[in-house]
Amino acid sequence: MLLGLFDYIILVIIIIFNIGVWKYKIIKKGNRIFYLSILLLFGFVIPFFSIDFEIKNATVNSKEIDSFTLLYTFFRFPTWWFFGVVEVLFLKHQIKKAKS
């Protein structure tokens, strides 16, 4: 399973945030710090928490865990990188739309 419960919860929060940005024009200006924070959030913070949450859930019921069993959790990084690229493109479009 590429996404877990934690990932779905974070995606719902991101979608609610995007609806707020789209409907209420919350963000009117993007700068380097803004895009750097998105990069750090989607590039490192969310994937690490996602992997940690998935490993804790997977090891609760199993007595013997090897590294190969949890190898799929490293695919969380490219998945969240893709979501981050989509988010940056969406926010750039909304910022450009708010300026005009």
Number of C-alpha atoms within 10 A of each C-alpha: 5 10 15 15 12 15 20 11 11 13 14 11 12 14 13 12 13 18 13 13 17 18 10 9 14 15 14 14 13 13 7 8 9 11 14 12 11 17 16 12 16 22 21 14 14 19 22 17 13 21 22 14 15 18 15 10 13 13 12 8 8 8 6 7 11 7 7 7 11 14 9 12 19 14 13 19 19 13 15 22 18 13 16 18 15 12 17 15 12 15 20 17 12 21 19 13 12 14 8 5
